[in-house]
Amino acid sequence: MRRTAVSVAALTVVLATAGCSDDSPAGDGAGPVRVGQIVSLTGNYAPLGTENEKSVALAVEQVNTAGGVLGRRIELIVRDDKSQPDQSVLAFNDIKGRDAVAVIGSPFSNSALATIPLVDREKIPYISLTPADEQVDPVHPYVFVVPATSATYADRILQYLRAEGISRVAVAYDGKSSYARAGFDGTREKAGTYGISLTATPEFQTTTTEFSAVFNQVRSSGAQALVVWATGPPGVALAKQYATAGLDVPVVFTGAQASKLWLDPVGAAAEGAFVASSIGVVGAHLPDGAQKRAIDELAGPFQSRYGYPPPQFAQDGYTGVKLLVAAIEKAGSTEPEKIRTALEGLTLTTPNGSYVYSATDHAGLKADFISVNVVKGGAFVPTEWAREQLAAVAGR
């Protein structure tokens, strides 16, 4: 492992009053509540990380403006993992040394998985912004996942395909991505439950730029639909090439593509593609109720500040802060062990849906809060099936 020095001064973001000094205690006391954030601001996953950073900062700003948590302001300490697992480990160690009461984790699954052994050892609550199932299966006492897990996305997509009368599916996945591998595994394990068989399972790499071999396998397999598990550039390249591949079956992407970061570069080629997302991404289509109010709390300010609706990664970052703050308030303390205990008993409606964490469930979010959308006019629009499904939970 490389022991690259981390430039603290360049990477620390302080959201505190001028009167709060950096040497104030972060535990139960009068100083600011220090919260770390490990985020990909450079490297392949920077497009995801920058959206996390924007929404986490917005949530912290809102909390501080409203009087803070337990009457104390939040001081956010941001570290760039550079889209590299070893840098995430270095970042966690640096944050730990600054008496953070909790850490909001990287959007990059491989970074999160590299950091979890340290979380287990140091016993600091880690609010993960990546959906890899290995983080919660088996349960790690101090790790709580914010996005719906890969297996949960797989379950929802299979529900939709069955409802559409599709029984033969091809699955293409990035074998180098922990998120994509977990999604493929979840799809394979659950497919039979929905009467669906996998006709082809082409694997590609994060560096793959040409997908004709994948399309040829799908074409010859007799599949009625293609499900794609990918993050970052492969999801963009595959979508653009799919539009001209001559395949006449629907293509379904996952939450990793539920963003303008995918829509904009894919452009017109995205039209008609299906993309699963958290309920927050399609909040404008929901009926009034507690769920829509939770979504609007993020959507309005984010749209006003950045000029576009909050994508999936912004939903996750904002929700992570809301969950952490609710746990601190429930605990009545900023002691890490008390925060962890409070998280395990937490129920909260957020832009991502309603979470119910427990001692045996550190994912907390069910498939009910995932929407299956179709791209129309450059926007994510819930399918008719999704509208019916989401209406049943929107008022919870």
Buried (B, 14 or more C-beta within 10 A) or exposed (E): EEEEEBEEEEBBBBBBEEEBEEEBEBEBEEBBBBBBBBBBBBBBBBBBBBBBBBBBBBBBBBBBEEEBBBEBBBBBBBBBBBBBBBBBBBBBBBBBEBBBBBBBBBBBBBBBBBBBEBBBEBEBBBBBBBBBBBBBBEBBBBBBBBBBBBBBBBBBBBBBBBBBEBBBBBBBBBBBBBBBBBBBBBBBEBBEEBEBEBBBBBBBEBEBEEBEEBBBBBBEBEBBBBBBBBBBBBBBBBBBBBBEBEBEBBBBBBBBBBBBBBBEBBEEBBEEBBBBBBBBBBBBBBEEBEBBEBBBBBBEBBEEEBEEBBBBBBBBBBBBBBBBBBBBEBBEBBBBBBBBBBBBEBEBBBBBBBBBBBEEBBBBBBBBBBBBBBBEEEBBBBBEBBBEBBBEBBEE
